[in-house]
Amino acid sequence: MLLKRTSAILGMLSLLFATTAFAAQGGKKVATVEIPVNQEMYSATPTPLTPAQCAQCHEKVFGSLKTAGGKHRFECQKCHTSFHSYNPKKGNWDEIMPKCDSCHAKPHGQAITDCSNCHSDPHAPKKMGMTTRLVNACGQCHAGPKEQVVKFPSKHSKLACQKCHTSHGFKPACSACHKPHYQGQEFSTCIKCHPVHKPREITYEKTTPAVACGACHGKVFEKWKKTPSLHGKVNCANCHHTRHKYVPQCQECHGTPHKKEILEKFPKCLGCHLDVHDLPVNQKKK
């Protein structure tokens, strides 16, 4: 009776716990584990993981996508068709990782195909450090700025791109290197006159304040401020309009104010009017 009960108990335990059998292998006994198959667990088809579920383990990757993923912010399975299949013995990293050209067909032309040398983080594709490779390729994508700094020499022409653009897409404020022309000037006004990659090709609007001109043309500005002539009420940009260093002709505003005989005898206006920024005028004494 005791024997029967013992056998029954052992039979029940075999359903709950793995039984260990010993098989002979090369003259040694090796343990093998037999675990009951869970038919119910493996009869279901699991639903694909959501990005939020992936993020539970891959927090850093999810964070990069969240803050700087750009157009790469979509389901993980769009790129990663195989999960957790890396084998260090096989070294199959390149094999299982998605390829850029599966979605991007040479966006930078035939000359630049080594994507990861610039886009080092595929989960933050637009966040690129100014590596030597990227700096050397600036002109291939940004031909306009490169041509401008060469064609229009300035102190900016002597600087490497990464001196100002410390990361790809970063646009520094002019105040990082330059002082304002006058106290209270907003640095947002700089590029209205100075194109960044050809800063000496100055253009401006007629409403540009005269004090901005005075920062470089100090002597003329001080003289103009004190003149009793009507020119003292005319903004610099009204006469020197459209472009820097433009010298207008008096006739552009004044036409021919004198008789023909006088103009023939004195063809140059400043022969009599002396200084365009401080014209001699009749000042009646009180």
KAWOJO-V845038 format. One record per residue. N is the residue number from 1. RES is the residue in one small letter. SS is DSSP state (h for helix, s for strand, l for the rest). PHI is phi in whole degrees, 0 to 359 (NA if undefined). BURIAL is I if it has 24 or more other ideal C-beta (glycine too) atoms within 12 Angstrom, else O. Layout:
<<N/RES/SS/PHI/BURIAL> <N/RES/SS/PHI/BURIAL>>
//
This chain:
<<1/m/l/NA/O> <2/l/h/297/O> <3/l/h/296/O> <4/k/h/296/O> <5/r/h/296/O> <6/t/h/299/O> <7/s/h/296/O> <8/a/h/296/O> <9/i/h/297/O> <10/l/h/297/O> <11/g/h/294/O> <12/m/h/293/O> <13/l/h/297/O> <14/s/h/293/O> <15/l/h/281/O> <16/l/h/266/O> <17/f/l/238/O> <18/a/l/289/O> <19/t/s/263/O> <20/t/s/255/O> <21/a/s/244/O> <22/f/s/242/O> <23/a/s/244/O> <24/a/s/281/O> <25/q/s/216/O> <26/g/l/60/O> <27/g/l/83/O> <28/k/s/246/O> <29/k/s/267/O> <30/v/s/244/O> <31/a/s/282/O> <32/t/s/237/O> <33/v/s/251/O> <34/e/s/249/O> <35/i/l/248/O> <36/p/l/299/O> <37/v/l/286/O> <38/n/l/264/O> <39/q/l/297/O> <40/e/l/295/O> <41/m/h/298/O> <42/y/h/264/O> <43/s/h/273/O> <44/a/l/270/O> <45/t/l/256/O> <46/p/l/291/O> <47/t/l/280/O> <48/p/l/299/O> <49/l/l/293/O> <50/t/l/269/O> <51/p/h/306/I> <52/a/h/295/O> <53/q/h/288/O> <54/c/h/299/O> <55/a/h/294/O> <56/q/l/299/O> <57/c/l/256/O> <58/h/l/257/O> <59/e/h/296/O> <60/k/h/295/O> <61/v/h/297/I> <62/f/h/298/I> <63/g/h/297/O> <64/s/h/296/O> <65/l/h/296/I> <66/k/h/295/O> <67/t/h/268/O> <68/a/h/216/I> <69/g/l/284/O> <70/g/h/58/O> <71/k/h/283/O> <72/h/h/276/I> <73/r/l/276/O> <74/f/l/217/O> <75/e/l/299/O> <76/c/h/304/I> <77/q/h/293/O> <78/k/h/296/O> <79/c/l/253/I> <80/h/l/266/I> <81/t/l/274/O> <82/s/l/232/O> <83/f/l/246/O> <84/h/l/53/O> <85/s/l/251/O> <86/y/l/287/O> <87/n/l/236/O> <88/p/l/299/O> <89/k/l/288/O> <90/k/l/276/O> <91/g/l/59/O> <92/n/l/264/O> <93/w/h/299/O> <94/d/h/298/O> <95/e/h/290/O> <96/i/h/268/O> <97/m/l/284/O> <98/p/l/295/I> <99/k/l/261/O> <100/c/h/302/O> <101/d/h/286/O> <102/s/h/288/O> <103/c/l/239/O> <104/h/l/252/O> <105/a/l/266/O> <106/k/l/46/O> <107/p/l/295/O> <108/h/l/252/I> <109/g/l/85/O> <110/q/l/287/O> <111/a/l/285/O> <112/i/l/239/O> <113/t/l/234/O> <114/d/l/272/O> <115/c/h/308/I> <116/s/h/291/O> <117/n/h/290/O> <118/c/l/250/I> <119/h/l/270/I> <120/s/l/291/O> <121/d/l/240/I> <122/p/h/295/I> <123/h/h/271/I> <124/a/h/218/I> <125/p/l/298/I> <126/k/l/267/I> <127/k/l/264/I> <128/m/l/237/I> <129/g/s/282/O> <130/m/l/277/I> <131/t/l/285/O> <132/t/h/302/O> <133/r/h/298/I> <134/l/h/291/I> <135/v/h/298/I> <136/n/h/293/O> <137/a/l/259/I> <138/c/h/307/I> <139/g/h/294/O> <140/q/h/287/O> <141/c/h/260/O> <142/h/l/246/O> <143/a/h/295/O> <144/g/h/302/O> <145/p/h/303/I> <146/k/h/298/O> <147/e/h/296/O> <148/q/h/294/O> <149/v/h/293/I> <150/v/h/278/O> <151/k/h/287/O> <152/f/l/240/O> <153/p/l/300/O> <154/s/l/201/O> <155/k/h/296/O> <156/h/h/292/I> <157/s/h/291/O> <158/k/h/272/O> <159/l/l/260/O> <160/a/l/286/O> <161/c/h/307/I> <162/q/h/288/O> <163/k/h/296/O> <164/c/h/261/I> <165/h/l/268/I> <166/t/l/290/O> <167/s/s/214/O> <168/h/l/299/I> <169/g/l/87/O> <170/f/l/280/O> <171/k/l/245/O> <172/p/l/287/O> <173/a/l/283/O> <174/c/h/302/I> <175/s/h/294/O> <176/a/h/295/O> <177/c/l/235/O> <178/h/l/247/O> <179/k/l/271/O> <180/p/l/290/O> <181/h/l/291/I> <182/y/l/209/O> <183/q/l/298/O> <184/g/l/91/O> <185/q/l/292/O> <186/e/l/277/O> <187/f/h/291/O> <188/s/h/293/O> <189/t/h/275/O> <190/c/h/303/I> <191/i/h/286/O> <192/k/h/291/O> <193/c/h/250/I> <194/h/l/251/I> <195/p/s/299/I> <196/v/l/303/I> <197/h/l/267/I> <198/k/s/212/I> <199/p/l/296/I> <200/r/l/272/O> <201/e/l/271/O> <202/i/l/278/I> <203/t/l/230/O> <204/y/l/202/I> <205/e/l/269/O> <206/k/l/294/O> <207/t/l/274/O> <208/t/l/301/I> <209/p/l/297/I> <210/a/h/299/I> <211/v/h/297/I> <212/a/h/293/I> <213/c/h/292/I> <214/g/h/296/I> <215/a/l/298/O> <216/c/l/256/O> <217/h/l/257/O> <218/g/h/297/O> <219/k/h/296/O> <220/v/h/297/O> <221/f/h/297/I> <222/e/h/295/O> <223/k/h/295/O> <224/w/h/296/I> <225/k/h/297/O> <226/k/h/264/O> <227/t/l/294/I> <228/p/l/275/O> <229/s/l/284/O> <230/l/h/295/O> <231/h/h/296/I> <232/g/h/292/O> <233/k/h/258/O> <234/v/l/256/O> <235/n/l/297/I> <236/c/h/309/I> <237/a/h/294/I> <238/n/h/291/I> <239/c/h/265/I> <240/h/l/269/I> <241/h/l/274/I> <242/t/l/67/O> <243/r/l/207/O> <244/h/l/293/I> <245/k/l/73/O> <246/y/l/285/O> <247/v/l/253/O> <248/p/l/284/O> <249/q/l/269/O> <250/c/l/305/I> <251/q/h/295/O> <252/e/h/298/O> <253/c/h/251/O> <254/h/h/258/O> <255/g/l/60/O> <256/t/l/239/O> <257/p/l/285/O> <258/h/l/249/O> <259/k/l/294/O> <260/k/h/303/O> <261/e/h/297/O> <262/i/h/290/O> <263/l/h/293/O> <264/e/h/290/O> <265/k/h/281/O> <266/f/l/233/O> <267/p/l/291/O> <268/k/l/260/O> <269/c/l/305/I> <270/l/h/285/O> <271/g/h/297/O> <272/c/h/254/O> <273/h/h/273/O> <274/l/l/62/O> <275/d/l/226/O> <276/v/l/297/I> <277/h/l/269/I> <278/d/l/208/O> <279/l/l/294/I> <280/p/l/291/O> <281/v/l/226/O> <282/n/l/280/O> <283/q/l/247/O> <284/k/l/286/O> <285/k/l/283/O> <286/k/l/280/O>>
//
